[in-house]
């Protein structure tokens, strides 16, 4: 369960980073 919780944390960080990157890229292109 500990490994699963850590995996979810990493996944959330990864998704947040991708979302922020895409958002910044979209703003730059506008």
KEKOL-199604 format. One record per residue (C-alpha): residue number from 1; residue in one letter; x, y negated, z. Coordinates in pm, whole numbers, always signed. Each point is the difference from the previous one (the first is absolute). Layout:
resi: NUM&resn: a&X: X&Y: Y&Z: Z .
...
***
This chain:
resi: 1&resn: x&X: +0&Y: +0&Z: +0 .
resi: 2&resn: x&X: +292&Y: -230&Z: +76 .
resi: 3&resn: x&X: +140&Y: +50&Z: -349 .
resi: 4&resn: x&X: -343&Y: -67&Z: -154 .
resi: 5&resn: x&X: -38&Y: -326&Z: +196 .
resi: 6&resn: x&X: +348&Y: -112&Z: -109 .
resi: 7&resn: x&X: -84&Y: +90&Z: -361 .
resi: 8&resn: x&X: -318&Y: -208&Z: +11 .
resi: 9&resn: x&X: +198&Y: -295&Z: +140 .
resi: 10&resn: x&X: +254&Y: +23&Z: -282 .
resi: 11&resn: x&X: -278&Y: +35&Z: -257 .
resi: 12&resn: x&X: -178&Y: -311&Z: +134 .
resi: 13&resn: x&X: +326&Y: -198&Z: -15 .
resi: 14&resn: x&X: +61&Y: +124&Z: -356 .
resi: 15&resn: x&X: -352&Y: -90&Z: -117 .
resi: 16&resn: x&X: +21&Y: -342&Z: +167 .
resi: 17&resn: x&X: +337&Y: -69&Z: -169 .
resi: 18&resn: x&X: -138&Y: +101&Z: -342 .
resi: 19&resn: x&X: -312&Y: -212&Z: +54 .
resi: 20&resn: x&X: +207&Y: -303&Z: +99 .
resi: 21&resn: x&X: +234&Y: +54&Z: -296 .
resi: 22&resn: x&X: -288&Y: +24&Z: -249 .
resi: 23&resn: x&X: -168&Y: -305&Z: +156 .
resi: 24&resn: x&X: +318&Y: -207&Z: -25 .
resi: 25&resn: x&X: +57&Y: +119&Z: -359 .
resi: 26&resn: x&X: -358&Y: -98&Z: -92 .
resi: 27&resn: x&X: +41&Y: -348&Z: +153 .
resi: 28&resn: x&X: +331&Y: -53&Z: -184 .
resi: 29&resn: x&X: -161&Y: +98&Z: -333 .
resi: 30&resn: x&X: -287&Y: -244&Z: +56 .
***
